[in-house]
Amino acid sequence: MPGLVNINTAGLGDSRLFAPVSIGKLAQAIISYRQSSGFFPNSAHLLKVQGMTRDGFKQVAPRIAARSETFRILSEGRVTSTGARQRIQEIVHIGLHSLTTLSYREDDL
């Protein structure tokens, strides 16, 4: 079974999200809402999209998620020849049309 569909990144072609409800205008309405109002903070905000009914929401709710657009990336490495170790941490925000680094840090271990 495929994973949940992120309503903050799903496109018109993602039939896993829109299959149980009318695909045409509703799919475009969801994408237009997201572009004008920003990311959905949670899946229940789909009910604010014009054309989304409670019944339609109930049909898609088990297959959707509104995942965060902010991520922490942590990487650790070791140089074999010297044994030196380092950790790099970066916090990024993925916008509709951009990727922004919010924080970057390097530490010797």
C-alpha distances in whole Angstrom, upper triangle without the diagonal:
4,7,9,12,15,18,21,19,17,20,21,18,15,14,11,14,16,15,16,19,22,21,25,27,24,22,25,27,24,25,28,28,26,29,32,31,29,26,24,25,22,20,23,25,23,26,28,27,29,28,25,26,25,23,21,20,19,16,15,15,12,10,13,15,19,19,22,24,26,25,27,27,29,30,32,34,37,40,41,44,45,43,42,39,38,35,34,33,32,30,29,29,26,28,27,30,31,30,32,33,34,35,36,38,39,40,42,40
4,7,9,12,15,17,16,14,16,18,15,12,12,9,11,14,14,16,18,21,19,22,24,22,20,23,24,21,21,25,25,23,26,29,28,26,22,21,22,20,18,21,23,21,24,26,25,27,26,23,24,24,22,20,19,18,16,14,14,12,9,11,13,16,16,19,21,23,22,24,24,26,28,30,32,35,38,39,43,43,41,41,37,36,33,32,30,29,27,26,25,23,24,24,26,27,26,29,30,31,32,33,35,36,37,39,39
4,7,9,12,15,14,13,16,17,16,12,13,10,11,15,15,16,19,21,20,23,24,22,19,22,23,20,20,24,23,21,24,27,25,23,20,18,19,17,15,18,20,19,22,24,23,26,25,22,23,23,22,19,18,17,16,13,13,10,8,9,10,13,12,16,17,19,19,21,21,23,25,28,30,34,36,37,41,42,39,38,35,33,30,29,27,26,24,23,22,20,22,21,24,24,24,26,27,28,29,30,32,33,35,37,36
4,6,9,12,12,10,14,16,15,11,12,9,9,12,14,15,16,19,18,21,22,19,17,19,20,17,17,21,20,18,21,23,22,20,16,15,16,13,11,15,16,15,18,20,20,23,22,19,20,19,19,17,14,15,13,10,10,8,5,5,6,9,10,13,15,18,18,20,21,24,26,29,32,35,38,39,43,43,41,40,36,34,31,29,27,25,23,22,20,18,20,19,22,23,22,25,26,27,28,30,31,33,35,37,37
4,6,9,8,7,10,12,12,8,10,7,6,10,12,14,15,17,15,18,19,16,13,16,17,13,14,17,17,15,17,20,19,17,14,13,14,13,11,14,15,13,16,18,17,20,19,17,19,19,18,15,14,15,13,10,10,10,6,5,6,8,9,13,14,17,17,21,22,24,27,30,32,36,39,40,44,44,42,41,37,35,32,30,27,25,23,21,19,17,17,16,19,20,20,23,25,25,28,29,31,33,35,38,38
4,5,6,6,10,13,13,10,12,10,9,12,15,16,17,18,16,19,19,16,13,15,16,12,12,15,15,12,15,17,16,14,10,10,11,10,9,13,13,12,16,17,16,19,19,17,19,19,20,17,14,16,15,12,11,12,9,6,5,5,6,9,10,14,15,18,19,23,25,28,31,35,38,40,43,43,41,39,36,33,30,27,25,22,20,18,15,13,14,13,16,17,17,20,21,22,24,26,29,31,33,36,36
4,6,5,9,11,12,10,12,11,8,10,14,15,15,16,14,16,16,13,10,12,12,8,9,12,11,9,12,14,13,11,8,7,10,9,7,11,10,9,12,13,12,15,16,13,16,16,17,14,12,15,14,10,10,12,10,6,6,6,8,11,11,15,17,20,22,25,28,32,34,38,41,43,46,46,44,42,39,36,33,30,27,24,22,19,16,14,13,12,16,17,18,20,23,23,26,28,31,33,36,39,39
4,6,9,12,14,12,15,14,11,14,17,19,18,19,17,18,17,15,12,13,13,9,8,11,10,7,10,12,11,9,6,6,9,9,9,12,11,10,14,14,13,17,18,16,19,19,21,18,15,18,18,14,14,16,13,10,8,6,7,9,8,12,14,18,20,23,26,30,32,36,39,41,44,44,42,40,37,34,30,27,24,22,19,16,13,10,10,9,12,14,15,17,19,20,23,25,28,30,33,36,37
4,6,10,11,10,13,13,11,13,16,19,18,19,16,17,17,15,12,13,14,11,9,12,12,9,11,14,14,11,9,10,13,13,12,16,15,13,17,17,16,19,19,18,21,22,22,19,17,20,19,15,16,17,14,11,10,9,9,11,10,13,15,18,19,23,25,29,31,35,37,40,43,43,41,39,36,33,30,27,24,21,19,16,13,10,10,8,11,13,14,16,19,20,23,25,28,30,33,36,36
4,7,8,6,9,9,8,10,13,15,15,16,13,14,15,13,9,11,12,9,8,12,12,10,12,15,15,13,11,12,15,14,13,16,15,13,16,17,15,17,17,16,19,20,20,17,16,18,17,13,14,15,12,10,10,10,11,14,13,17,18,22,22,26,28,32,34,38,40,42,45,45,43,42,39,36,33,30,28,25,23,20,17,14,13,11,14,16,17,20,23,24,27,28,31,33,36,39,39
4,5,6,9,10,9,10,13,16,15,15,11,12,13,12,8,9,11,9,7,11,12,11,12,15,16,15,13,14,17,17,16,18,17,15,18,18,15,17,17,16,20,21,21,18,17,20,18,15,17,18,15,13,14,14,15,17,16,20,21,24,25,29,30,34,36,40,42,44,47,47,46,44,41,38,35,32,30,27,25,22,19,16,15,12,14,17,18,22,24,26,29,30,33,36,38,41,42
4,6,8,10,9,9,11,14,13,12,8,9,10,10,6,7,10,9,8,11,13,12,13,16,18,17,16,16,20,19,17,20,18,15,18,18,15,16,16,15,19,21,21,17,17,20,18,15,17,19,16,15,16,17,18,20,19,23,25,28,29,32,34,38,40,43,45,47,50,51,49,48,45,42,39,36,34,31,29,26,23,19,18,15,17,20,22,25,28,30,33,34,37,39,42,45,46
4,6,9,9,9,10,14,14,13,10,10,13,13,9,10,14,13,11,14,17,16,16,20,21,20,19,19,22,21,19,22,21,18,21,21,18,20,19,18,21,23,22,18,19,21,18,15,18,19,15,15,17,18,19,22,21,24,25,28,29,32,33,37,39,42,44,46,49,50,48,47,44,41,39,36,34,31,30,26,24,21,20,17,18,21,23,26,29,31,34,35,38,40,42,45,45
4,5,6,7,9,12,13,13,10,12,14,13,9,12,14,12,12,15,16,15,17,20,21,19,17,17,20,19,16,19,19,16,19,20,17,19,18,17,19,21,20,16,16,18,15,12,15,15,12,11,14,15,16,19,19,22,23,26,27,30,31,35,37,40,43,44,47,48,46,45,42,40,37,34,32,30,28,25,23,20,19,17,19,21,22,26,28,30,32,33,36,38,40,43,43
4,5,5,5,9,10,11,8,11,14,12,9,13,15,13,14,17,18,18,19,22,23,22,20,19,22,20,17,19,20,16,19,21,18,19,17,16,18,19,18,14,15,16,13,11,14,14,11,12,15,17,19,22,22,25,26,29,30,33,34,38,40,43,45,47,50,51,49,48,45,43,40,37,35,33,31,28,26,23,23,20,22,25,26,29,32,33,35,37,39,41,44,46,46
4,6,6,8,10,12,11,14,16,14,11,15,16,14,15,18,19,18,20,23,23,22,19,18,20,18,15,18,18,16,18,20,18,20,18,16,18,18,17,14,14,14,11,9,11,11,8,9,12,15,16,20,21,24,24,27,28,31,33,36,38,41,44,45,49,49,47,46,43,41,38,36,34,32,30,27,25,22,23,21,23,25,26,29,31,32,34,36,38,40,42,44,44
4,6,8,9,11,9,12,14,11,9,12,13,11,12,15,16,15,17,20,20,19,16,15,17,15,12,14,15,12,14,17,14,16,15,13,15,15,14,11,10,12,10,6,9,10,7,7,10,12,14,18,19,22,23,27,28,31,33,36,39,42,45,46,50,50,48,47,43,41,38,36,33,31,28,26,24,21,21,19,21,24,25,27,30,30,33,35,37,39,41,44,44
4,6,6,7,5,9,11,8,7,10,12,10,12,15,15,15,18,20,20,20,18,16,19,17,14,15,16,12,14,16,14,15,13,11,13,14,13,9,10,12,9,7,11,12,10,10,13,15,18,21,22,25,26,30,31,34,36,40,42,46,48,50,53,54,52,50,47,45,41,39,36,34,32,29,26,23,23,20,23,26,27,30,32,33,36,38,40,43,45,48,48
4,6,7,7,10,13,11,10,14,15,14,15,18,19,19,21,24,24,23,21,20,22,20,17,18,19,15,17,19,17,18,15,13,15,16,14,10,12,13,9,8,12,13,11,12,16,18,20,24,25,28,29,32,33,36,38,41,44,47,50,51,54,55,53,52,49,46,43,41,39,37,34,32,30,27,26,24,26,29,30,33,35,36,39,40,43,45,47,50,50
4,7,8,12,14,11,12,15,16,15,17,20,20,20,23,25,24,24,22,20,23,20,16,17,18,15,16,18,16,17,14,12,12,13,10,7,10,10,6,7,11,11,11,12,16,18,21,25,26,30,31,34,35,38,40,43,46,49,52,53,57,57,55,54,51,48,45,43,41,38,36,34,31,29,28,26,29,31,32,35,37,38,40,42,45,47,49,51,51
4,6,9,10,8,9,13,13,12,15,17,17,18,21,22,22,23,21,19,22,19,16,16,17,13,13,16,13,13,10,9,10,11,9,6,9,10,8,8,11,13,13,13,17,18,22,25,26,29,31,34,36,39,41,45,47,51,53,55,58,59,57,55,52,49,46,44,41,39,36,34,31,28,27,25,27,30,32,34,37,38,40,42,45,47,50,52,52
4,6,7,6,8,11,11,12,14,16,17,18,20,22,22,23,22,20,23,21,18,18,18,14,15,16,14,13,10,10,11,13,12,9,12,14,11,11,15,17,16,16,19,21,24,27,27,31,33,36,38,41,43,47,49,53,55,57,60,61,58,57,54,51,48,45,43,40,38,35,32,29,27,25,27,30,32,35,38,39,41,44,46,49,51,54,54
4,6,6,6,8,10,10,12,14,15,16,18,20,21,21,20,19,22,21,18,19,18,14,16,17,14,13,11,11,13,16,14,11,13,15,13,12,15,17,15,15,18,19,22,25,25,29,30,34,35,38,40,44,46,50,52,54,57,58,56,54,51,49,45,43,40,38,35,32,29,26,25,22,24,27,29,32,35,36,39,41,44,46,49,52,52
4,6,6,7,9,10,11,13,14,16,17,19,20,21,21,20,24,23,20,20,19,16,17,17,14,13,11,12,15,18,17,14,16,18,16,15,18,21,19,18,21,21,24,26,26,30,32,35,37,40,42,46,48,51,53,55,58,59,57,56,53,50,47,44,42,39,36,33,30,27,25,22,24,27,29,32,35,37,40,42,45,47,50,53,53
4,6,5,6,9,10,10,12,14,15,16,18,19,19,18,22,21,19,19,17,14,15,15,11,10,8,10,13,17,16,13,15,18,17,16,19,21,20,19,21,21,24,26,25,29,32,35,37,40,43,46,49,52,54,57,60,60,58,56,53,50,47,44,41,38,36,33,29,26,24,21,23,26,29,32,35,36,39,41,45,47,50,53,54
4,5,5,6,9,10,10,12,14,15,16,17,17,15,19,18,15,15,14,10,11,12,8,8,6,7,10,13,13,10,11,15,14,12,15,18,16,15,17,17,21,23,23,27,29,33,34,38,40,44,46,50,52,55,58,58,56,54,51,48,45,42,39,36,33,30,27,24,22,19,22,25,27,30,33,34,37,39,42,45,48,51,51
4,5,5,6,9,10,11,13,14,15,16,15,14,18,17,15,16,14,11,13,13,10,11,10,10,13,16,16,12,13,16,14,12,15,17,15,14,16,16,18,21,21,24,26,30,31,35,37,41,43,47,49,51,54,55,53,51,48,45,42,39,36,33,31,28,25,22,20,17,19,22,25,27,30,31,34,37,40,42,45,48,48
4,5,5,6,8,10,10,12,14,15,15,15,19,19,17,18,16,13,14,14,10,10,10,11,15,18,18,15,15,19,18,16,18,21,18,17,18,17,20,22,21,25,27,31,32,36,38,42,44,48,50,52,55,55,54,52,49,46,42,39,37,34,31,28,24,21,19,16,18,21,24,26,30,31,34,36,40,42,45,48,49
4,5,5,6,9,10,10,12,13,14,13,17,17,15,15,13,10,11,10,7,7,8,9,13,16,17,14,14,18,17,15,17,20,18,16,17,17,19,21,21,24,27,31,33,36,39,42,45,49,51,53,56,56,55,53,49,46,43,40,37,34,31,28,24,22,19,16,19,22,24,27,30,31,34,36,40,43,45,49,49
4,5,5,6,9,10,10,11,11,10,14,13,11,12,10,7,10,9,6,8,9,9,12,15,16,13,12,16,15,13,14,17,15,13,14,13,16,17,17,21,24,27,29,33,35,39,42,45,48,50,53,53,51,49,46,43,40,37,34,31,28,25,21,19,16,14,17,20,22,24,27,28,31,33,37,39,42,45,46
4,5,5,6,9,10,10,10,11,14,15,14,15,13,11,13,12,9,11,12,12,16,18,19,16,15,19,18,15,17,19,17,14,15,13,16,17,16,20,22,26,27,31,34,37,40,44,46,48,51,51,49,47,44,41,38,35,32,29,26,23,19,16,14,11,13,17,19,22,25,26,29,31,35,37,40,44,44
4,5,5,6,8,10,11,12,16,17,16,17,14,12,14,12,9,10,12,13,17,19,21,18,17,21,21,18,19,22,20,18,18,16,18,19,18,21,24,28,30,34,36,40,42,46,48,51,54,53,52,50,46,43,40,37,34,30,28,24,21,18,15,12,14,17,20,22,26,27,30,33,36,39,42,45,47
4,5,5,6,8,9,9,13,14,13,14,10,9,11,9,6,9,11,11,15,17,19,17,15,19,20,17,18,21,19,16,16,14,17,17,17,20,23,27,29,33,36,39,42,46,48,51,54,53,52,49,46,43,39,36,33,30,27,23,20,18,15,12,15,18,21,22,25,26,29,32,35,38,41,45,46
4,6,5,5,6,7,11,12,12,13,10,10,12,11,9,12,14,14,17,19,21,18,16,20,20,17,17,20,18,15,14,11,14,14,13,16,19,23,25,29,32,36,38,42,44,47,50,50,48,45,42,39,36,32,29,26,23,20,16,14,11,9,12,15,17,19,22,22,26,28,32,35,38,41,42
4,6,6,8,10,14,16,16,17,14,13,16,14,12,14,16,17,20,22,24,21,20,23,23,20,21,23,21,18,17,15,16,16,14,17,20,24,26,30,32,36,39,42,44,47,50,50,48,46,42,39,36,33,30,26,23,20,16,14,10,7,10,13,16,18,21,22,25,28,32,35,38,41,42
4,6,9,11,14,16,17,17,14,14,15,13,11,13,16,17,20,22,24,22,20,24,25,22,22,25,24,20,19,17,18,18,16,19,23,26,28,32,35,39,41,45,47,50,53,52,51,48,45,41,38,35,32,28,25,22,18,16,13,10,13,15,18,20,23,23,27,30,33,37,40,43,44
4,7,8,11,13,14,15,11,12,14,11,10,13,16,16,19,20,23,21,19,22,23,21,20,23,22,19,17,14,16,16,15,17,21,24,27,31,34,37,40,44,46,49,52,51,49,47,44,40,37,33,30,27,23,21,17,15,12,11,14,16,18,19,22,22,25,29,32,35,38,42,43
4,7,9,12,13,14,11,12,15,13,12,15,18,17,20,22,24,22,19,23,23,20,20,22,21,17,15,12,13,12,11,14,17,21,23,27,30,34,36,40,42,45,48,47,46,43,40,36,33,30,26,23,20,17,13,12,9,8,11,13,15,16,19,18,22,25,28,32,34,38,39
4,6,9,10,12,10,11,14,12,12,16,18,17,19,20,22,20,17,20,21,18,17,19,18,14,12,8,9,9,8,11,15,18,21,24,27,31,34,38,40,43,46,46,43,41,38,34,31,28,25,22,18,15,12,10,9,8,12,13,14,15,18,18,21,24,27,30,33,36,37
4,5,7,8,6,8,11,10,10,14,16,14,17,17,19,17,14,17,18,15,14,16,15,11,9,6,9,9,10,13,16,20,22,26,29,33,36,40,42,45,48,47,45,43,39,36,33,30,26,24,20,18,15,13,12,12,16,17,18,19,21,20,23,26,29,32,35,38,39
4,7,8,7,10,12,12,13,17,19,17,19,18,21,19,16,18,19,16,14,17,16,13,10,6,8,8,10,12,15,18,21,24,28,31,35,38,41,44,47,46,44,41,38,35,31,29,25,22,19,17,14,14,13,14,18,18,18,19,20,19,22,25,28,31,33,36,37
4,6,6,8,10,11,13,17,18,15,16,15,18,16,13,14,16,13,11,13,13,10,7,5,8,9,12,14,17,20,23,26,29,32,36,39,42,45,48,47,45,43,39,36,32,30,27,24,21,20,17,16,16,16,20,21,21,22,23,22,25,27,30,33,35,38,38
4,5,6,8,10,11,15,15,12,13,12,14,12,9,11,12,10,7,10,10,7,6,5,9,11,14,17,19,22,25,28,31,34,37,41,44,46,49,49,47,45,41,38,35,32,29,27,24,22,19,18,18,17,21,22,23,24,26,25,28,30,33,35,37,40,40
4,5,6,8,10,13,14,11,11,10,12,12,8,10,12,11,8,12,13,10,10,9,13,15,17,20,22,25,28,31,34,37,41,44,47,50,53,52,50,48,44,42,38,36,32,30,27,25,22,21,20,20,24,25,26,27,29,28,30,33,35,38,40,43,43
4,5,5,8,11,13,10,12,11,14,13,10,13,15,13,11,15,15,12,11,9,13,14,16,19,21,25,28,31,34,38,41,45,47,50,53,53,50,48,44,41,38,35,32,29,26,24,21,19,18,17,21,23,24,25,27,26,29,32,35,38,40,43,43
4,5,5,9,10,7,9,10,12,10,7,11,12,10,9,13,13,10,11,10,14,16,17,20,23,26,29,32,35,39,42,45,48,51,54,54,51,49,46,43,39,37,33,31,27,25,22,20,19,17,21,23,24,26,28,28,31,34,36,39,42,45,45
4,5,8,8,6,7,7,10,9,7,10,12,11,11,15,15,13,14,13,17,19,20,23,26,30,32,35,39,42,45,49,52,54,57,57,55,53,49,46,42,40,37,34,31,28,25,24,22,21,24,26,28,29,32,31,34,37,40,43,45,48,48
4,6,9,7,9,10,14,12,11,14,16,15,14,18,18,16,16,14,18,19,20,23,26,30,32,36,39,42,46,49,52,55,58,57,55,53,49,46,42,40,36,34,30,28,24,23,21,19,23,25,27,28,30,30,33,36,39,42,44,48,48
4,6,6,9,11,13,11,10,14,15,14,14,18,17,15,16,14,18,19,20,23,26,30,32,36,39,43,45,49,52,54,57,57,55,53,49,46,43,40,37,34,30,28,24,22,20,18,21,24,26,27,30,30,33,36,39,42,45,48,49
4,6,8,12,14,12,12,16,16,16,17,20,20,18,19,18,22,23,24,27,30,34,36,40,42,46,49,53,55,58,61,61,58,56,53,50,46,43,40,37,34,31,28,26,23,21,24,27,29,31,34,33,37,40,43,46,49,52,53
4,6,10,11,9,10,14,14,14,15,19,19,17,19,19,23,25,25,29,32,35,37,41,44,47,50,54,56,59,62,62,60,58,54,51,48,45,42,39,36,33,30,27,25,23,26,29,31,33,36,36,39,42,45,48,50,54,54
4,7,8,6,7,10,11,10,12,15,15,14,16,16,20,22,23,27,29,33,35,38,41,45,48,51,54,56,59,59,57,55,52,49,45,43,40,37,34,31,28,26,24,22,25,28,30,32,34,34,37,40,43,46,48,51,51
4,5,5,6,9,10,11,12,15,16,15,17,18,22,24,26,29,32,35,37,40,43,47,50,54,56,58,62,62,59,58,54,51,48,45,42,40,36,34,31,29,27,25,29,31,33,35,37,37,40,43,45,48,50,53,53
4,5,5,6,9,10,10,13,15,15,16,17,21,24,26,29,31,34,37,40,43,46,49,53,56,58,61,61,58,57,53,50,47,45,41,39,36,34,31,29,28,27,30,32,34,35,37,37,40,42,45,48,50,53,52
4,5,5,6,9,10,12,14,15,17,19,22,25,27,31,32,36,38,41,44,47,50,53,56,58,62,62,59,58,54,52,48,46,43,41,38,36,33,31,30,28,32,34,35,37,39,39,42,44,47,49,51,54,54
4,5,5,7,9,11,12,12,15,17,20,23,25,28,30,34,36,39,41,45,47,51,54,56,59,59,57,55,52,49,46,44,41,38,35,33,30,28,27,25,28,31,32,34,37,37,39,42,44,47,49,52,52
4,5,5,6,9,10,10,12,14,17,20,22,25,27,30,33,36,38,42,45,48,51,53,57,57,54,53,49,46,43,41,38,35,32,30,27,26,25,23,27,29,30,32,34,34,36,39,41,44,46,49,48
4,6,5,8,10,11,13,15,18,22,24,27,29,32,34,36,39,42,45,49,52,54,57,57,54,53,50,47,44,42,39,37,34,32,30,28,28,26,30,32,32,34,36,36,38,40,43,45,47,50,49
4,6,7,8,10,13,16,19,22,24,28,29,32,34,36,39,42,45,48,51,53,56,57,54,53,49,47,44,42,39,37,34,32,30,28,28,26,29,31,32,34,36,36,39,41,43,45,47,50,49
4,6,6,6,10,12,15,19,21,24,25,28,30,33,35,39,41,45,48,50,53,53,51,50,46,44,40,38,35,33,31,29,26,24,24,22,26,28,28,31,33,33,35,37,40,42,44,46,46
4,5,5,8,11,14,17,19,22,24,27,29,31,34,37,40,44,47,48,52,52,49,48,44,42,38,37,34,32,29,27,25,23,23,22,26,28,28,30,31,31,33,35,38,40,42,44,44
4,6,8,12,14,18,20,23,24,26,28,30,33,36,39,42,45,47,50,50,48,47,43,41,37,36,33,32,29,28,26,24,25,24,28,29,29,31,32,32,34,36,38,40,41,44,43
4,7,11,13,16,18,21,22,25,26,29,31,34,37,40,43,44,48,48,46,45,41,39,36,34,31,30,27,26,24,22,23,22,25,26,26,28,30,30,32,34,36,38,39,42,41
4,7,9,13,15,18,19,22,24,27,29,32,35,39,42,43,47,47,44,43,40,37,34,32,29,27,24,23,21,19,19,18,22,23,23,25,27,27,29,31,33,35,37,40,40
4,6,9,12,15,16,19,21,24,26,30,33,36,39,41,45,45,42,40,37,34,31,29,26,24,21,20,18,16,17,17,20,21,21,22,24,24,26,28,30,32,34,37,36
4,7,9,12,14,17,19,22,25,29,32,36,39,41,44,44,41,40,36,33,30,27,24,22,19,17,15,13,14,14,17,18,18,19,21,21,23,25,28,30,32,35,35
4,7,9,10,13,16,19,22,25,28,32,35,37,41,40,38,36,32,29,26,24,20,18,15,14,12,11,13,14,17,17,16,17,18,18,20,22,24,27,29,32,32
4,5,7,11,14,17,20,24,27,31,33,36,39,38,36,34,30,27,24,21,18,15,12,11,9,9,11,12,15,15,13,14,15,14,16,19,21,24,26,29,30
4,7,10,13,16,19,23,26,30,32,35,38,37,35,33,30,26,23,20,17,14,11,8,6,5,7,9,12,11,10,11,12,12,14,17,20,23,25,28,29
4,7,10,13,17,20,23,27,30,33,36,35,32,30,27,23,20,17,13,11,7,6,4,6,9,12,14,12,10,9,10,9,11,13,16,19,22,25,26
4,6,10,13,17,20,24,26,29,32,31,29,27,23,20,16,14,10,8,6,5,6,8,11,15,16,14,11,11,10,10,11,12,14,17,19,22,23
4,6,10,13,17,20,23,26,29,28,26,23,20,17,13,10,7,6,4,7,9,11,15,18,19,16,13,12,10,10,9,10,11,13,15,18,19
4,7,10,13,17,20,23,26,25,23,20,17,14,11,8,6,5,6,8,11,13,16,19,20,17,13,13,11,11,10,10,11,12,14,17,17
4,7,10,14,17,20,23,22,19,17,14,11,7,6,5,7,9,11,15,16,20,23,23,20,17,16,13,14,12,10,10,10,11,13,13
4,7,11,14,16,19,18,16,14,11,8,6,5,6,9,12,14,17,19,22,25,25,22,19,18,15,16,14,12,11,10,11,12,12
4,7,11,13,16,15,12,11,7,6,4,6,9,12,15,17,21,23,26,29,29,26,22,22,19,19,17,14,12,10,9,10,9
4,7,9,12,12,10,8,6,6,7,9,12,15,18,20,24,25,29,31,31,28,24,24,21,22,19,16,14,11,11,10,9
4,6,9,8,6,6,4,7,9,12,15,18,22,24,27,29,32,35,35,31,28,27,24,25,22,19,17,13,12,10,9
4,6,6,5,5,7,9,12,14,18,20,24,26,30,31,34,37,36,33,29,29,26,27,25,21,19,15,14,12,12
4,6,5,8,9,12,15,17,21,24,27,29,33,34,37,40,39,36,33,32,29,31,28,25,22,19,18,15,14
4,6,8,11,14,17,20,23,26,30,32,35,36,40,42,41,38,35,34,31,33,30,26,24,20,19,16,16
4,5,9,12,16,18,22,25,28,31,35,36,39,42,41,38,34,34,30,32,28,25,22,18,16,13,13
4,6,10,13,16,20,23,27,29,33,34,38,41,40,37,33,32,29,30,27,23,20,17,15,11,10
4,7,11,13,17,20,24,26,30,32,35,38,38,34,30,29,26,27,23,20,17,13,11,8,8
4,7,10,14,17,20,23,27,29,32,35,35,31,28,27,23,24,21,17,14,11,9,6,5
4,7,10,13,17,20,23,25,29,32,31,28,24,23,20,20,17,13,10,7,6,4,5
4,7,10,13,16,20,22,26,29,29,25,22,20,17,17,14,11,8,6,5,6,7
4,7,10,13,17,19,22,25,25,22,18,17,13,14,11,7,6,5,6,9,10
4,7,10,14,16,19,23,23,19,16,14,11,11,8,6,5,6,9,12,13
4,6,10,13,16,19,19,16,12,10,7,8,5,4,6,9,12,15,16
4,7,10,13,17,17,14,10,9,6,5,5,7,9,12,15,18,20
4,6,10,13,13,10,7,6,4,5,7,9,12,15,18,21,23
4,6,10,11,8,6,5,6,7,10,12,16,19,22,25,26
4,7,8,6,5,6,9,10,13,15,18,21,24,28,29
4,5,5,6,8,11,12,15,18,21,24,27,31,32
4,6,9,11,14,16,19,21,25,28,31,34,36
4,7,10,14,16,19,21,24,27,30,34,35
4,6,10,12,16,17,21,23,27,30,32
4,7,10,12,14,17,20,23,26,28
4,6,9,11,15,18,21,25,27
4,6,7,11,14,17,21,23
4,7,10,14,17,21,23
4,7,11,13,17,19
4,7,10,14,16
4,7,10,13
4,7,10
4,6
4
